[in-house]
Amino acid sequence: MAVLLAVASALAYGTGDFFGGLASKRTSAVAVTLLAHGTGLVLSLALGFGTLAFAGIGPTWTDSAWGALGGACAAGAIVVFYEALAGGAMSVVAPITGVVSAVVPFLVAIALGERPGALGIAGAVVALPAIALIGREDPEARMPPGIIGKAVLAGLGFGLTFVFLGHVSGDTGLWPLVASRMCSLLLLGVVMVAVPARRARPGTMPYRLALAAGAGDVAANGLFLLAASRGLLSLVSVIAAMYPASTVGLARVVLQERLRGWQLGGLAMAAVAAIVIGLAGA
């Protein structure tokens, strides 16, 4: 069950990124993220009060703190990630960010005492190059100085988001996501005020795309919380980090973008990795 939830989380993360990426082509990425996270806060509050009313599940300080830390890392990572994409080729930035976001929670979980076993480690080893291959588009792309550092920093932020959300107890429903989005909105608001951003032309603000990105983000984080509460963080985080697969798939279906041979190979490797990790009992 944990593996299926993690796979669903990866699909939702990638879908949200796809819509967020489309929206960011029309206006400031920070503005799009701010609107998406605002949508996420509203949805999280609705779901939280729903669980409180029907199941008596309320927030706790501890889980809310873990959620807030995850939100802070996510907000910082998104800003740095979009800066890296703006200054370099996605074919280099995305694979680096994806691999780092998978390695960080895996290593942290191992350091904290998780033992996924030989089969689980084998699945993780297969997943890492799969993530890199799926996100890579042009092997000849050149990278300006400093962009690789930003890509690594963004991956570190996303990886720490998985770590912090993975420490949520699982007994407070989706309330940690409320704290997460409140914290990320605060930080993004500060960035929006402090850093001059490109404004949308009248009538071009992609509200629907940003709202879809926010809904995908809430679904992804909620599914990840459920997966992490039922399986090993070291394994479910690796599966969730394979989110570029759904982004690439949607780009192929919606935008008619051509998949390269190595991307197809990466998708096949990702499927094998998910099956192996599932057999390991994540």
C-alpha positions, -999 to 999 in steps of 0.1 A, spaced: 0 0 0 28 24 8 44 19 -26 11 26 -44 5 57 -23 41 69 -31 35 63 -68 3 83 -67 22 110 -49 48 111 -76 21 114 -103 5 142 -84 38 161 -78 46 158 -115 12 169 -126 14 200 -103 48 208 -117 35 205 -152 7 230 -146 30 253 -126 56 252 -153 30 262 -180 17 290 -158 53 303 -152 58 308 -189 33 336 -188 42 354 -156 65 354 -125 72 319 -112 71 333 -76 36 348 -83 24 315 -97 38 296 -67 22 321 -43 -12 316 -59 -7 278 -61 3 276 -24 -27 299 -15 -49 274 -32 -32 246 -13 -38 264 20 -76 268 13 -79 231 2 -58 219 32 -80 239 56 -112 225 41 -99 189 44 -86 196 79 -119 209 92 -136 180 74 -116 155 93 -121 175 125 -159 175 120 -163 139 109 -134 121 126 -125 143 155 -89 146 142 -72 179 150 -38 194 147 -9 190 172 20 213 178 46 186 169 31 176 136 24 212 127 60 221 134 72 193 111 48 205 84 59 241 88 96 231 84 86 211 52 68 242 39 97 265 45 121 241 27 96 237 -2 92 274 -7 129 281 -7 135 251 -30 109 262 -55 123 298 -58 159 285 -62 147 258 -87 130 284 -109 160 306 -107 182 277 -119 157 269 -148 158 306 -158 196 307 -160 203 272 -174 190 243 -194 162 222 -179 179 192 -193 207 196 -168 189 214 -139 159 189 -136 180 157 -134 203 171 -108 175 184 -87 155 152 -90 184 130 -80 195 151 -50 159 152 -38 159 114 -38 193 109 -22 189 133 7 159 116 24 173 82 16 206 90 34 189 108 63 165 78 69 195 54 68 214 76 92 184 76 116 182 38 116 161 26 88 172 -6 71 155 -11 38 173 -44 31 193 -54 0 162 -55 -23 151 -20 -12 186 -6 -17 187 -22 -52 155 -5 -61 168 29 -49 200 24 -69 179 17 -101 157 47 -93 184 73 -92 197 70 -128 160 66 -139 152 100 -124 182 116 -142 174 100 -176 137 110 -174 145 147 -168 174 150 -192 165 164 -227 197 176 -243 230 159 -234 249 187 -252 234 215 -232 260 239 -216 255 251 -181 264 287 -170 286 289 -138 266 287 -106 236 270 -120 246 236 -110 250 248 -74 214 262 -75 201 229 -89 218 210 -60 205 235 -35 169 231 -49 172 194 -47 184 196 -11 154 217 -3 129 193 -19 147 164 -2 144 180 32 108 186 25 104 148 22 124 143 54 103 167 75 69 155 61 81 120 67 84 127 105 47 136 107 30 110 130 1 103 107 -24 108 135 -34 143 126 -47 139 91 -38 167 67 -35 194 93 4 194 89 -2 206 54 -21 236 67 10 246 87 32 238 57 13 261 34 10 289 59 48 289 63 55 287 26 30 315 18 47 337 44 81 331 29 70 335 -7 52 367 2 84 381 16 103 371 -16 75 386 -37 79 420 -19 117 419 -18 125 408 -53 110 426 -83 91 401 -104 79 400 -140 42 409 -141 16 393 -162 1 412 -191 -36 422 -185 -58 392 -190 -29 367 -191 -25 357 -155 -29 319 -157 -52 315 -128 -66 281 -138 -31 267 -143 -19 280 -110 -50 267 -92 -45 232 -108 -8 233 -97 -20 241 -61 -45 212 -62 -19 188 -75 5 199 -47 -20 193 -20 -29 159 -34 8 150 -37 17 160 -2 -13 143 13 -5 111 -5 31 113 6 21 118 42 0 86 40 28 67 22 54 78 48 32 68 77 28 33 62 63 26 48 99 34 51 109 70 44 141 58 27 120 40 0 88 60 -3 107 92 -8 127 77 -36 95 67 -54 80 101 -48 111 117 -62 103 101 -96 78 128 -102 95 140 -134 79 109 -151 44 123 -150 56 158 -160 73 143 -191 43 121 -198 19 151 -197 43 171 -219 41 143 -245 3 140 -244 -7 177 -240 21 195 -257 31 168 -282 67 170 -270 88 141 -284 103 117 -259 140 109 -264 152 73 -263 170 78 -229 138 92 -214 119 61 -225 147 40 -209 144 61 -177 106 55 -176 112 18 -179 139 18 -152 115 38 -129 88 12 -134 113 -16 -125 125 4 -95 90 9 -82 83 -29 -85 115 -38 -68 109 -14 -39 74 -28 -37 87 -63 -34 111 -50 -6 80 -41 14 83 -3 15 
